[in-house]
């Protein structure tokens, strides 16, 4: 089946806009969406520049951000000196797993902060409630990820 490149470009821009609205840097969102929409889940800087009609410097900045937040990785193209930028396997699962680790750090710091502030003070109670919220999110996230793995096994998805 032939891809409708105009429809793909509209999808990339629409999804990138949603990611930007959710707080991601605009160019990083565009690069991420383009990688997501590529059949191989990987592209070179030149391919990203051409696809998105952006400068190599813009690609470089976006890739720096995306690698920093572990959404893509850099690989050497076999037999070449060029890098390819690759989406991680199970991208969303890994992203949420990292968020879980961050929530754990936040919870620990917040619990210590609540003690420092005095658990009965207004600020201490507010910080303690925030710590309890992060603890709840962590517990729910573990359960949710387990349910996702079970559900994914029932889907008729092509292997990526």
Beta strands, then each sheet from edge to edge (+ up, - down):
strand 1: 42-44
strand 2: 72-76
strand 3: 83-87
sheet 1: 1+ 3- 2+
end
